[in-house]
Amino acid sequence: MSPAGGEQSGGGGAGSEPPAANVSGTAHKALRINLDTETYGTIAEIGAGQETARWFFRVGGAAGTLAKAMSAYDMVFSDSIYGSAQRYVSRERLETMLDHEYGLLVERLNARRGEGTRFFAFADTVAAHSFKHRLDGHGWLGVRFQTHPRQPPSQIVLHVRMWDKENVQQQEALGILGVNLIHGALYTWETPAVLLDALVEDVTAARVEVDMIEFQGPAFEGIDNRLMALRLVQDGLTNAAMFTADGRVIQPADALYKKAVLVERGKFHPVTRADMDMLHSAHERFVQEAQVQGESVITLLEMTLNSLTNGDGKSIDPHDFLERVDTLGTLGQTVLISNYGEYHRLAAYLFRYTHKMVGLAMRAASLKAVFDEKYYADLAGGILESFGRLFKNDLKIYVYPLQDPESGERIGAETLQVAPNLKHLYAYLLENDYIEGLEDVDPDCLSISGRAVLECIRDGNPNWERMVPEPAAALIKARGLFGYRG
């Protein structure tokens, strides 16, 4: 443990060299914090060295910033400080660290310097790449801070995955990310979008993936964390983000660990009875699979960035986005936002976190699009490579039938027509139970179109109410969603 007191000989203590004026990037941020006489805090890091604290000592002047910098690697030492833990790299452990360090800081220093000081506590708990830990590095980082002296604290918590293959590179990336987070909390907390954009400066999203972030406290009362999750995906900081029906952002690894997963992709603009009938029918079949019986199952309703826009994946209306997820929330659904246009990329993402079975529920029209070879021009092996990736693990597609608007004929998995050169491939997948048609469906739902429902809502045609689940319809009417005018 290194107290950053004035008597310390190194790292900017009394008698050290004045900090250099020509620093930039991460060093500039660390130096700005060191020279700010109104900020004072502690840094506690476990799992990848004291990489964040090292930046403050490296640039000079740390004695004016850090009350304490520490690591507690041994479990006995860690438990004696923070209490016992089932998992040491977890959000629960991070919260315990922040509670302890921030509480101690205020308890010991508030009376003496609280009037003119903004206190902060930064903590991380990380499983970095090492001789014993050969898996991808990941960890939790958080900062608890005051926006003004004597004010109650706010907090930012995030989860990261580190893609560098060498331990020293992961340590370096973590240190930069830690400085960026502290700097953002202290100076750009009023503009969380700017804070997000700066999180991976000097490290890039190719080395560090931020797959979950949550803003809490009085500084962020007007912030909807679902929009922040969406922003992570839009900005390329992660490929997917997840949140529960009550709007709570969740970390994918925790949500999917050791669970069988059933996913339905759609626009949900708005959610219709057909969407829920498909999910219900697929779930009934999914839980009967031999590999799923007795397992914990999670269902996800997924929206891609393109489904939220006109196709560019960027110009997303936040109000429209929240209208969709709020109506899904009334139905108790967990939502996944992703930029995975191809299903094989979605499958790879899910199997990153679980080894249990994965089911994909989709309409017959969507399955027909999956068999369109133009979508696989970027793959050397074309559609065969895509399907090889899609089905290489324990995955199955459940096909919801569609009703031909002219003939009224039901088109399902057995009768779906694909390109002539792909008929044998389709037959192989069907016969070997990679694809299964859903038969036990509500025939009244087959003709429901999300586009037609939206038009009815906007035109004031009351017929839409019978095509939307009752809780969602009630919310649409109560809050005037999707252009509803009453």
C-alpha angles and dihedrals in degrees: 000000000000118000109207093216126151092256092061111114099211139042097045099315124145112313095018126134115278111258117267116258097211100064121125142183116012092358090054091053093048091048093049090055092046092053094047104100091194096063126075130161154134134261123208119181131178127182110019107044126266092299098146094047090047091066092059093049092044096057095044134240096072092137089076093051112035124061089179141356118192150158127201106192100160110083093224091053091043093050092048089057103036104017128251121312136195090214124022096198099056142104090252090058092047092051090050090052092050092047092052099042097043092044092051092048094053094041093055103034110024096088094048102041109002094107094069103021136088105210123210137178122199123192139171135181113193142175101211126184109279143146090280099032108057097161124096112292119249139162153154125262129184143167127200113196148159120241090203134011116278091013124127111261131257126205144213120198126182141171123220139190117207118213102187112114098216126070095227091053092051090050091051093049092048092052093052092047091050093053090047091052095049092045091049093049093051100041113018102033090118090063108043091178090062090046090054093048090054097046096093099033110142091011106055130212090266089073101033127034117198102202099168136026132170130188118204139174140041094311090063104038091126095047121105107206091207089066089049089052089051090049091055089058095042092051093048095244087127138359097231141016132192139204137174131245091267091055097257113147112229134194111248096223091055094045097048103033111131092347132126107235131215116188132188118189121206149128094249089199080170117349110246137201087253091058091053094042089055092049092047094048093047091047091052090055095039096057090051093060112112091233092053103043110112093011128117110255130204123191121207131193106208131202121186122213090250091055088057094052142033088273106288094095092220114069096071120162105227092205091053090047093052091047090058096046093043091057090047088050091059086062093052095247129156111225129216121197115196145160092219104125093170119064093222089062090050090050092050090051093052094046089052086072105030139035093197126100121291124207127196118202115201142155121256090248090056092050089052088055090051087061093054106111094206090078092063102051090115092059118085090218094043119205092347091059090048093052091044089057093042097053101030090102130040100297133142134184120221113202122212111206124242128215118230105236093214105040098024088227117151113237115199140156093291096051102034113125119218131179112301093244090055099047094097091049090050092047090051093053092045095047093047093052097248087122125039130180120230111232105167097074136133106262090205089065098053095083095047113116123192090215092053091048091053092050091051092051092051094043094050092245106152092207089090091074094071090051097054127069109262098244091050092046091052091053092048091054095042095051102027095242126179092016096305110163103180 
